[in-house]
Amino acid sequence: MVIDALPIATHLIADRGYDSAWFRQALTDRGITPCIPSSRSRKIPFAYDKDIYRQRHKVENLFAKLKDWRRIATRYDRCAHTFFSAICIAATVIFWINES
């Protein structure tokens, strides 16, 4: 199950697709505070920390920048270690360009 594979954390930031009562309860039982906006169809929305949820945008931007690299977006590499090396190189260049 996905819940069992989660690493130890204090918060879980997710989008509306993960809004379900059983998932929220399972996270709370593990001591993880869910930061998930309620789906629009929910009559009584759950509260969530909007400041923490905004940090999800940074992660989404990183994945978008990584997909600009054709080699990573199409996954040309057959070996996992080669693919991971390409991700590390791309992330380093992205960080270096953004710091300049």
C-alpha positions in Angstrom: 0.0 0.0 0.0 1.2 3.5 -0.7 0.8 4.6 2.9 3.3 2.0 4.1 5.9 3.2 1.5 5.9 6.8 2.7 9.1 8.0 4.5 9.0 9.5 8.0 7.7 13.0 7.6 5.7 15.6 9.5 3.7 17.0 6.6 2.4 15.6 3.3 1.7 18.1 0.5 -0.5 16.8 -2.2 -3.0 18.1 -4.7 -6.8 17.7 -4.7 -6.6 14.3 -6.3 -5.5 12.8 -2.9 -8.5 14.3 -1.0 -10.2 11.4 0.6 -11.3 10.8 4.2 -9.6 7.4 4.5 -6.2 8.8 3.2 -6.3 11.8 5.5 -7.1 9.4 8.5 -4.3 7.1 7.5 -1.8 10.0 7.4 -3.0 11.3 10.8 -2.7 7.8 12.3 1.0 7.8 11.2 1.6 11.3 12.7 1.7 13.1 9.4 -0.2 16.3 9.0 -2.0 16.3 5.6 -1.7 19.5 3.6 -4.3 18.7 0.9 -6.9 21.1 -0.4 -10.4 19.8 -0.4 -12.0 18.8 -3.7 -14.6 21.2 -5.0 -17.4 18.7 -4.6 -16.8 18.4 -0.8 -19.6 20.1 1.1 -17.5 20.8 4.3 -13.9 21.6 3.2 -11.0 20.5 5.3 -8.6 23.3 6.5 -5.0 23.2 5.2 -2.0 25.4 5.6 -1.8 27.6 2.5 1.7 28.7 3.2 3.0 25.1 3.2 1.0 24.3 0.1 2.6 27.1 -1.9 6.0 25.3 -1.5 4.6 22.5 -3.7 4.9 25.0 -6.6 8.7 24.9 -6.2 8.8 21.2 -6.7 6.5 21.3 -9.7 8.7 24.0 -11.2 11.8 21.7 -10.8 10.1 18.9 -12.6 9.0 21.2 -15.4 12.6 22.5 -15.8 13.9 18.9 -15.8 11.5 18.0 -18.6 13.0 20.7 -20.8 16.0 18.4 -21.1 15.0 16.0 -23.9 17.2 13.2 -22.7 15.3 13.2 -19.4 11.8 13.8 -20.7 12.0 10.9 -23.2 14.1 8.6 -20.9 16.7 7.6 -23.5 18.9 5.9 -20.9 18.2 2.2 -20.4 20.1 1.9 -17.1 18.7 3.5 -13.9 22.1 4.7 -12.8 22.7 6.5 -16.1 19.3 8.1 -16.0 19.9 9.3 -12.5 23.3 10.7 -13.5 21.6 12.7 -16.3 19.1 14.0 -13.7 21.9 15.1 -11.4 23.7 16.9 -14.2 20.6 18.6 -15.3 19.7 19.7 -11.8 23.2 21.0 -11.2 23.1 23.1 -14.4 19.6 24.4 -13.6 20.8 25.4 -10.1 23.9 27.0 -11.5 21.9 29.0 -14.1 19.3 30.2 -11.5 22.0 31.3 -9.1 23.8 33.5 -11.7 
